[in-house]
Amino acid sequence: MATTEPLHRAYLLHARPYRESSLLLDLLSESHGRIAAVARVGGRSGGAKKAQLQPFRPLMIGLTGRTTLRTLAQLEAPTLPLPLAGNRLYAGLYLNELCQRLLKEWQPLDGLFQHYHDALMALAGEAAMEPVLREFERGILDHLGALPPPNQDAEGAPLAPDAHYRWQPQQGWVLLAAGQSGYSGDSLLQWQQQRLAGEPALGQIKQAVRQLLRPMLGDKPLHSRTLFQQQRGRNEHSSGR
């Protein structure tokens, strides 16, 4: 009989009904990476467990089983869910969707779990939202081995703050001729050096990250981005803009 492993930290990325009186969980586990697990939620005790299983809530879990689909044997929720609302809720959903779409199951996270936790804590606080998202994107690209070489272009030359570049897959940042528009070297350096500030740099890096992630995400739109755009459209319509 399989024994229950020691409790460890985790977050719920997504849950859906599974068979009778169970949920199929997509979890981000500090010990195991992204994993799937079954939670039995029938009966009185199961109802309490179901209430604890919420996204953005720090969890302590113990798993049992011998296959890749484990069973949630122990669950503790020492704190309430992090208070994400409005745009910050959509930002949290975006982080979850990136983890679901990009991380393979049972692959060690090598520090990405703490990066995810820190990003949620920042979103739940007063930190500016866009730099938090760009920094997490940088972390997940680094984890996937898809982060461009730091501070250099496709030829190996240092990025120049006053130059402009385009991204060329399999090559890197290609220097553009004077007068051509592209990503500014200053914005790229800010991102690589984790000191992003100012709307121009944040906007450019947002577009650069989308280009870097596109081959891994494929053509399927991000649901969280669609929800955010729909909400923004409703807000603009109600305000008469």
C-alpha positions as CSV (number, residue, x, y, z in Angstrom):
1,M,0.0,0.0,0.0
2,A,1.3,3.4,-1.0
3,T,2.1,5.7,1.9
4,T,1.4,9.4,2.2
5,E,4.4,11.6,1.6
6,P,5.3,14.5,3.9
7,L,3.3,17.7,3.6
8,H,4.7,20.3,1.2
9,R,3.7,23.6,-0.3
10,A,1.4,23.8,-3.4
11,Y,-1.1,26.0,-5.2
12,L,-4.2,24.9,-7.1
13,L,-4.0,26.0,-10.8
14,H,-7.4,24.5,-11.9
15,A,-10.0,22.0,-10.7
16,R,-12.9,20.2,-12.5
17,P,-15.4,17.5,-11.6
18,Y,-14.0,13.9,-11.8
19,R,-16.1,10.8,-11.5
20,E,-18.5,10.7,-8.5
21,S,-17.8,13.0,-5.6
22,S,-14.2,13.8,-6.7
23,L,-12.3,16.7,-8.3
24,L,-9.4,16.4,-10.8
25,L,-6.8,18.9,-9.6
26,D,-4.0,20.6,-11.6
27,L,-1.5,21.6,-8.9
28,L,1.7,23.5,-8.8
29,S,3.7,21.5,-6.2
30,E,7.0,22.8,-4.7
31,S,8.3,19.2,-4.5
32,H,7.1,17.8,-7.8
33,G,6.3,20.6,-10.2
34,R,3.0,20.6,-12.1
35,I,1.0,17.5,-11.2
36,A,-2.5,16.0,-11.4
37,A,-4.2,14.7,-8.4
38,V,-7.7,13.4,-7.4
39,A,-9.4,14.9,-4.4
40,R,-12.4,13.1,-2.9
41,V,-14.9,15.7,-1.8
42,G,-18.0,13.7,-1.0
43,G,-19.6,13.8,2.5
44,R,-19.2,16.3,5.3
45,S,-15.4,16.2,5.5
46,G,-15.2,16.3,1.7
47,G,-17.2,19.5,1.6
48,A,-14.7,21.2,3.9
49,K,-11.9,20.0,1.7
50,K,-13.6,21.3,-1.4
51,A,-14.0,24.7,0.2
52,Q,-10.3,24.8,0.9
53,L,-9.3,24.0,-2.7
54,Q,-9.3,27.5,-4.2
55,P,-6.8,29.1,-6.6
56,F,-4.4,31.7,-5.1
57,R,-4.6,30.0,-1.7
58,P,-1.3,28.7,-0.2
59,L,-1.8,25.0,0.5
60,M,0.1,22.2,2.3
61,I,-0.6,18.9,0.7
62,G,0.3,15.2,1.1
63,L,-0.1,12.8,-1.8
64,T,-0.4,9.1,-2.1
65,G,-0.2,6.7,-5.1
66,R,2.3,5.1,-7.4
67,T,1.2,6.5,-10.8
68,T,1.5,10.0,-12.2
69,L,-2.1,10.6,-11.2
70,R,-1.9,10.9,-7.4
71,T,-4.5,11.1,-4.7
72,L,-4.8,14.1,-2.4
73,A,-4.5,12.3,1.0
74,Q,-3.8,15.3,3.3
75,L,-4.7,19.0,2.9
76,E,-4.1,22.0,5.0
77,A,-4.9,25.6,4.1
78,P,-3.2,27.7,6.8
79,T,-4.2,31.1,5.3
80,L,-7.1,32.6,3.3
81,P,-6.8,33.0,-0.5
82,L,-4.8,35.9,-1.6
83,P,-7.1,38.9,-2.2
84,L,-6.9,39.3,-6.0
85,A,-9.7,41.3,-7.6
86,G,-10.3,43.2,-10.9
87,N,-7.3,43.3,-13.2
88,R,-5.1,41.6,-10.6
89,L,-7.4,38.6,-10.6
90,Y,-7.0,38.3,-14.4
91,A,-3.3,38.7,-13.9
92,G,-3.3,35.8,-11.5
93,L,-5.4,33.7,-13.9
94,Y,-2.8,34.5,-16.6
95,L,0.0,33.2,-14.4
96,N,-1.9,30.0,-13.8
97,E,-2.6,29.5,-17.5
98,L,1.1,30.0,-18.3
99,C,2.0,27.3,-15.8
100,Q,-0.7,24.9,-17.2
101,R,0.2,25.4,-20.8
102,L,4.0,25.6,-20.5
103,L,5.1,23.4,-17.7
104,K,5.4,19.6,-18.2
105,E,4.1,17.4,-15.5
106,W,6.5,16.0,-12.9
107,Q,9.4,18.3,-14.0
108,P,11.3,20.0,-11.1
109,L,10.6,23.7,-10.8
110,D,14.1,24.7,-9.7
111,G,13.0,27.8,-7.8
112,L,10.0,28.7,-10.1
113,F,7.5,27.8,-7.4
114,Q,8.9,30.5,-5.1
115,H,8.9,32.9,-8.1
116,Y,5.2,32.1,-8.6
117,H,4.4,32.6,-4.9
118,D,6.3,35.9,-4.9
119,A,4.4,37.1,-7.9
120,L,1.0,36.3,-6.3
121,M,2.1,38.1,-3.1
122,A,3.1,41.1,-5.1
123,L,-0.2,41.1,-7.1
124,A,-2.1,40.9,-3.8
125,G,-0.2,43.9,-2.4
126,E,0.5,47.3,-3.8
127,A,3.2,46.5,-6.3
128,A,2.7,47.7,-9.9
129,M,1.1,44.9,-11.8
130,E,2.9,45.1,-15.2
131,P,6.5,44.7,-13.8
132,V,5.4,41.7,-11.7
133,L,4.0,40.0,-14.9
134,R,7.1,40.8,-17.0
135,E,9.3,39.4,-14.2
136,F,7.4,36.2,-13.9
137,E,7.4,35.8,-17.7
138,R,11.2,36.2,-17.6
139,G,11.4,33.5,-14.9
140,I,9.3,31.0,-16.7
141,L,11.2,31.6,-20.0
142,D,14.5,31.1,-18.1
143,H,13.1,27.9,-16.6
144,L,12.2,26.6,-20.0
145,G,15.6,27.5,-21.5
146,A,13.9,30.0,-23.8
147,L,15.3,33.2,-22.3
148,P,17.6,35.1,-24.8
149,P,21.3,35.3,-23.9
150,P,21.7,38.1,-21.4
151,N,22.8,41.5,-22.6
152,Q,24.0,40.5,-26.1
153,D,22.7,40.4,-29.6
154,A,22.7,37.6,-32.2
155,E,26.4,38.3,-33.1
156,G,27.5,38.2,-29.4
157,A,28.0,41.9,-29.2
158,P,26.7,43.8,-26.1
159,L,23.2,45.2,-26.5
160,A,23.5,49.0,-27.1
161,P,21.0,51.1,-25.1
162,D,20.5,53.5,-28.0
163,A,20.1,50.8,-30.7
164,H,17.1,48.9,-31.9
165,Y,16.6,45.2,-32.4
166,R,14.2,42.6,-33.8
167,W,13.8,39.1,-32.5
168,Q,14.9,36.3,-34.9
169,P,14.1,32.8,-33.7
170,Q,17.2,30.5,-33.5
171,Q,19.4,33.6,-33.7
172,G,18.5,36.2,-31.1
173,W,18.3,40.0,-31.1
174,V,19.3,41.2,-34.5
175,L,20.6,44.7,-34.7
176,L,18.6,47.0,-37.0
177,A,19.9,49.8,-39.2
178,A,19.6,53.3,-37.9
179,G,16.1,54.7,-38.3
180,Q,14.4,51.3,-38.3
181,S,11.9,50.7,-35.5
182,G,12.1,47.7,-33.2
183,Y,12.8,46.9,-29.5
184,S,15.1,49.4,-28.0
185,G,18.3,48.1,-26.5
186,D,17.6,50.1,-23.3
187,S,14.2,48.3,-22.8
188,L,15.9,44.9,-23.4
189,L,18.6,45.7,-20.9
190,Q,16.2,46.8,-18.3
191,W,14.3,43.5,-18.6
192,Q,17.4,41.4,-18.6
193,Q,18.7,43.2,-15.5
194,Q,15.4,43.0,-13.7
195,R,14.9,46.8,-13.4
196,L,12.0,47.5,-15.8
197,A,10.4,50.9,-15.3
198,G,8.4,53.3,-17.3
199,E,5.6,52.8,-19.8
200,P,7.7,52.7,-23.0
201,A,9.9,49.9,-21.7
202,L,7.1,47.9,-20.2
203,G,5.0,48.1,-23.4
204,Q,8.0,47.0,-25.6
205,I,8.8,44.1,-23.3
206,K,5.2,43.0,-23.2
207,Q,5.2,42.6,-27.0
208,A,8.7,41.0,-27.0
209,V,7.5,38.4,-24.4
210,R,4.5,37.6,-26.5
211,Q,6.8,36.9,-29.5
212,L,9.1,34.7,-27.4
213,L,6.1,32.7,-25.9
214,R,4.2,32.3,-29.2
215,P,6.1,29.2,-30.4
216,M,5.5,27.4,-27.1
217,L,1.8,28.5,-26.7
218,G,0.8,27.8,-30.2
219,D,-2.3,29.3,-31.9
220,K,-4.7,28.6,-29.1
221,P,-5.6,32.0,-27.4
222,L,-5.0,32.5,-23.7
223,H,-8.3,32.3,-22.0
224,S,-7.2,34.7,-19.3
225,R,-6.3,37.3,-21.9
226,T,-9.6,36.9,-23.6
227,L,-11.5,37.4,-20.3
228,F,-9.5,40.5,-19.6
229,Q,-10.1,42.0,-23.0
230,Q,-13.9,41.3,-22.7
231,Q,-14.0,42.9,-19.3
232,R,-12.1,46.0,-20.5
233,G,-14.5,46.3,-23.4
234,R,-17.5,46.2,-21.0
235,N,-15.9,48.8,-18.8
236,E,-15.3,51.1,-21.8
237,H,-18.8,50.6,-23.0
238,S,-20.4,51.4,-19.6
239,S,-18.2,54.5,-19.3
240,G,-19.2,55.7,-22.8
241,R,-15.7,55.7,-24.2
